[in-house]
Amino acid sequence: MTDQYRAGAAVAPGQGPAHSPDDYEIGDRNPAQDIFVAERPWGQFQQFVSNEQVTVKIITVQPGHRLSLQRHDHRGEMWQVLDVPIDVTVGERTWSAQPGETVWVPRNSIHRMGNSGTRPGRLLEVGFGHFDESDIERLEDDYVR
């Protein structure tokens, strides 16, 4: 697995950009330099913007793969399906979310996304609340993380 900023510098998992939250406000931060790309067993994600209220990603799920069944204590998520149907579980409900469909995942709800199709599938994810990858409580994981 590789975690890096698009600018090319490798970073440790969970490490953020070398900017203070105030740098953006005073114009010392170029958001294009802060695009973070992380490789995972199921594909990759790109994180575009992160602050105290919102984090935005595009998640790519490879055919035949799925993310862990999980929940978060500190954030809710909105997913926008971008290009192929995605298998979605939120709480007790499981369905095939279609391109263009928006899915709300409330804070603390059990959720998962997967791709049973033949092409990679992408979702736009917007996280609301405090964002931290360590906030993931994995209940089931195909990759034994």
Phi, psi and omega per residue, in radians:
M1 nan 2.485 3.132
T2 -2.209 2.256 3.030
D3 -2.041 2.222 -3.119
Q4 -2.741 2.801 2.978
Y5 -1.535 2.604 -3.118
R6 -0.974 -0.518 3.111
A7 -1.074 -0.269 2.983
G8 1.944 -0.167 -3.100
A9 -1.418 2.203 3.082
A10 -1.265 2.518 3.133
V11 -2.352 2.788 3.071
A12 -1.310 2.592 3.097
P13 -0.941 2.370 3.125
G14 1.498 -0.174 3.124
Q15 -1.419 2.397 -3.117
G16 -1.764 -3.082 3.127
P17 -1.142 2.731 -3.112
A18 -1.472 0.968 3.135
H19 -2.322 2.595 3.002
S20 -1.512 2.784 3.108
P21 -1.005 -0.483 -3.116
D22 -1.353 -0.333 -3.084
D23 -1.007 -0.679 -3.135
Y24 -1.143 -0.746 -3.111
E25 -1.093 -0.631 -3.083
I26 -1.654 0.070 3.032
G27 1.503 0.233 -3.129
D28 -1.641 0.164 -3.061
R29 -2.232 2.204 3.066
N30 -1.656 1.917 -3.090
P31 -1.022 -0.503 3.134
A32 -1.119 -0.484 3.126
Q33 -1.350 -0.259 -3.068
D34 -1.737 0.163 3.072
I35 -1.219 2.078 -3.051
F36 -1.808 2.284 3.112
V37 -2.054 2.197 3.134
A38 -2.179 2.203 3.069
E39 -1.515 2.401 3.093
R40 -2.293 2.919 3.140
P41 -1.025 -0.506 -3.091
W42 -1.606 -0.098 -3.092
G43 2.600 -2.264 3.137
Q44 -2.646 2.908 2.935
F45 -2.360 2.653 3.038
Q46 -2.019 2.196 3.110
Q47 -1.847 2.057 -3.017
F48 -1.603 -0.844 -3.041
V49 -2.439 2.404 3.102
S50 -2.487 2.294 3.022
N51 -2.598 -2.872 -3.063
E52 -1.147 -0.469 -3.033
Q53 -1.824 -0.615 -2.967
V54 -2.442 2.468 2.985
T55 -2.247 2.353 -3.075
V56 -2.084 2.301 3.118
K57 -2.368 2.745 2.794
I58 -1.965 2.117 -3.129
I59 -1.808 2.278 3.063
T60 -1.893 2.163 3.115
V61 -1.943 2.102 -3.121
Q62 -1.257 2.656 3.126
P63 -0.966 2.365 3.119
G64 1.395 0.100 -3.135
H65 -2.035 2.837 3.073
R66 -2.629 2.754 3.074
L67 -1.437 2.953 3.123
S68 -1.141 2.677 2.943
L69 -1.326 2.120 -2.920
Q70 -2.595 3.040 2.994
R71 -2.649 2.891 -3.118
H72 -2.309 2.372 3.099
D73 -1.399 -0.461 -2.921
H74 -2.032 0.108 3.126
R75 -2.708 2.651 2.912
G76 -1.834 2.848 -3.104
E77 -2.339 2.503 2.967
M78 -1.969 2.243 3.113
W79 -1.971 2.409 3.014
Q80 -2.085 2.022 3.131
V81 -1.277 2.244 -2.997
L82 -1.688 -0.802 -2.944
D83 -2.406 -0.474 3.084
V84 -2.368 2.751 3.088
P85 -1.006 2.472 -3.139
I86 -2.181 2.329 3.075
D87 -1.309 2.167 -3.019
V88 -2.202 2.396 2.960
T89 -2.173 2.227 3.007
V90 -2.360 2.021 -3.073
G91 1.109 -2.235 -3.126
E92 -1.550 -0.099 -3.038
R93 -1.730 2.341 3.058
T94 -2.250 2.334 -3.138
W95 -2.751 3.005 3.065
S96 -1.699 1.842 3.129
A97 -1.372 2.306 -3.047
Q98 -1.621 2.748 3.079
P99 -0.908 2.338 -3.101
G100 1.590 -0.265 -3.139
E101 -1.299 2.453 3.081
T102 -1.860 2.330 -3.111
V103 -2.126 2.260 3.050
W104 -1.773 2.256 3.104
V105 -2.015 1.752 -3.113
P106 -1.117 2.678 3.078
R107 -0.944 2.407 3.130
N108 1.300 0.000 3.114
S109 -1.443 2.528 3.097
I110 -1.310 2.340 -3.078
H111 -2.677 2.825 3.120
R112 -2.831 2.647 2.970
M113 -2.281 2.597 3.135
G114 -2.674 2.967 -3.098
N115 -2.286 1.821 3.100
S116 -1.642 0.132 -3.136
G117 -1.480 -2.874 -3.093
T118 -1.937 -0.106 3.110
R119 -2.131 2.639 3.048
P120 -0.987 2.489 3.137
G121 -2.072 2.465 -3.110
R122 -2.071 2.528 3.037
L123 -2.282 2.475 2.938
L124 -1.556 2.207 3.122
E125 -2.039 2.255 3.037
V126 -2.051 2.040 3.135
G127 -1.645 2.268 -3.141
F128 -1.933 2.155 -3.099
G129 2.008 -2.911 -3.116
H130 -1.270 2.136 -3.089
F131 -1.781 2.294 3.065
D132 -2.823 2.201 3.140
E133 -1.032 -0.435 3.124
S134 -1.300 -0.081 3.094
D135 -1.391 0.038 -3.136
I136 -1.432 2.091 2.964
E137 -1.772 1.880 -3.110
R138 -1.497 2.160 3.131
L139 -1.680 -0.576 3.024
E140 -2.522 2.483 -3.124
D141 -2.621 2.075 3.135
D142 -1.117 -0.329 -3.050
Y143 -1.853 0.138 3.055
V144 0.890 0.896 3.069
R145 -1.664 nan nan
